[in-house]
């Protein structure tokens, strides 16, 4: 019977239920969110990182709208990049 070699993966970032691992043997990052594991290309990881960073900036802008400050109208959000 043929044995399957386990690849050693490197933890790039994260803890608990959210992490990014990398397999240097396969050149494949793995994105882990809860019970979901996505194996993606390195380019997809870079794109996902840029999209999430952009979303975080936009979310921070949106969350600065506070009804107790009298500003309940949406802010005119523009592209960050």
N, C-alpha and C positions, 0 to 999 in steps of 0.2 A: 504494500500500500504506500502511496506517495504522500509524504508529509507536506503540509503547507507552512511556509515560513511566515511568521508574524513579523511585520515591519515595525521598527521602532519609530514612534511618532514624537514630534517635538511640540510641546505646548507653546504656542506663540503668544496667546493672551487668553484671559478669562479665568473664571472660577465657577464651580458648581454647575448650574444648568445652562451656562452660556460660555462657550469657549471656541477657540480656533486652534486646531492641531495642524501639523504639517508632516507629511511623509516624504523625506528626502529621497528615498528609493524610487518612489512613483512620481515625485514632483507634484503632489496633489495636496492642497489645503482641504481641511474638513471643518465645516462650520457646524457647531453643535448648539442647538437651542432646545432645551428640555429633552424630550424623547426623539427629536428630529435631528438627523445627521445628513448634511449635504456635502458631497464631494464635488468641489468646483475647481476650475482652472485658476492658476495664479492671476491671470488677467481679470477673471471674473471677481476674484477677491479684491483686487485693487479698485475695480468699478463699484462693487458693493460698498467698499469703505468710503469712497467719494460720495456716493448717493446717501449713505447713512449720515455722514458728516454734514452734508447739505441739509438733510431733513432735520437734524438736531438744531442747526442754526435757525432754520425757519420755525421750528417748534418753540424755541426760546423767544423768538420775536412774537409769535402768536400768544404765548402765555404771559407776556408782559402786559397784555390788555387786561385791565382789572376793573370790574364794575364799581368797586368802592372808590376808585379814583375818578369816576365819572366818565371814563373813556371806554365805551362799550362798542364803538364802531370798529370794524376791521381796519387794520393798518394796511396801507398800500405796500405789499411785499414785493421786493424786486429780487432778481437773480443775485446770488451771493458771489458767484465765480465770474 
